[in-house]
């Protein structure tokens, strides 16, 4: 199995937490870091924008990417949400195994699965 890192942003902490919980509880990701307080600068519809956003760093496996994209688009407030993914070129072996296991099952409880 191949581990992937998916980058996305959300318009608010509430939205970011909602996406993170959904992905974890539905077995689509092993871990989602929700990083508040970033500022994105971009052109949108001909206008220069600066928006405060929340960064989502989603750890998953290749077989879950299409479902993650679909779910983010369904849950997101943006018409064109940022969704970029990158294959992990390496990493600590136990952590990579943990990601593979965590992204391969549904998690119905809220217990922290690693110490």
C-alpha positions in Angstrom: 0.0 0.0 0.0 1.2 3.6 -0.7 0.8 6.4 1.8 -0.3 9.8 0.6 -0.5 13.3 2.1 -3.5 15.3 1.0 -3.5 19.1 1.4 -6.7 21.0 1.6 -8.0 24.2 3.2 -11.2 25.1 4.9 -12.9 28.5 5.5 -13.1 28.1 9.2 -12.0 25.9 12.1 -15.5 24.6 12.4 -15.5 23.5 8.8 -12.0 22.0 9.1 -12.9 20.0 12.2 -16.1 18.7 10.4 -14.1 17.5 7.4 -11.4 15.9 9.7 -13.9 14.1 11.9 -15.8 12.8 8.8 -12.7 11.4 7.1 -11.4 9.7 10.3 -14.7 8.3 11.3 -15.4 6.9 7.9 -12.0 5.2 7.6 -10.8 7.4 4.8 -7.8 8.8 6.7 -5.6 7.7 9.5 -4.9 11.3 10.7 -5.9 14.8 9.8 -3.9 17.8 11.2 -6.1 20.9 11.4 -3.8 24.0 11.4 -5.7 27.3 12.0 -4.5 30.8 11.2 -3.0 30.5 7.8 -3.5 33.2 5.2 -3.9 32.4 1.5 -3.4 34.9 -1.3 -4.9 34.2 -4.7 -6.9 35.6 -7.6 -10.5 34.6 -7.7 -12.9 35.8 -10.4 -10.5 38.5 -11.4 -10.0 39.9 -7.9 -6.9 39.6 -5.7 -8.0 37.9 -2.4 -6.4 37.4 1.0 -8.3 34.9 3.2 -7.8 33.5 6.6 -8.1 29.8 6.3 -7.5 26.5 8.1 -5.0 24.0 6.6 -5.8 20.3 6.5 -3.0 17.8 6.2 -4.6 14.4 5.6 -2.7 11.1 5.9 -4.2 8.3 3.9 -3.5 5.5 1.4 -3.8 5.5 -2.4 -7.1 3.5 -2.5 -8.9 6.2 -0.5 -8.0 9.3 -2.6 -11.0 9.3 -4.9 -13.4 9.0 -1.9 -11.6 11.7 0.0 -11.9 14.1 -3.0 -15.6 13.3 -3.3 -16.2 13.7 0.4 -14.3 17.0 0.7 -16.2 18.4 -2.2 -19.5 17.4 -0.6 -18.7 18.8 2.8 -16.9 22.0 1.7 -18.3 25.5 1.5 -16.0 26.4 -1.5 -17.2 25.8 -5.0 -13.6 24.8 -5.9 -11.9 23.5 -2.7 -8.1 23.1 -2.7 -7.3 19.4 -2.9 -3.7 18.4 -3.7 -2.2 15.0 -3.0 1.4 13.7 -2.9 2.8 10.2 -2.5 5.1 9.9 0.5 8.5 9.1 -0.8 9.5 7.7 2.6 9.0 7.9 6.3 9.4 6.2 9.6 8.3 2.5 9.0 6.1 2.2 12.0 4.3 5.4 11.3 3.7 4.4 7.7 2.3 1.1 8.8 0.1 2.9 11.3 -1.3 5.2 8.5 -2.0 2.1 6.3 -3.8 0.4 9.1 -5.7 3.5 10.2 -6.9 4.4 6.8 -8.2 0.8 6.2 -11.0 0.7 8.8 -13.9 2.7 10.1 -13.4 4.3 13.5 -16.6 4.6 15.3 -15.3 5.7 18.7 -13.4 8.9 19.5 -10.5 7.2 21.3 -7.0 8.3 20.3 -5.5 5.4 18.5 -1.9 6.1 19.1 0.1 7.5 22.1 
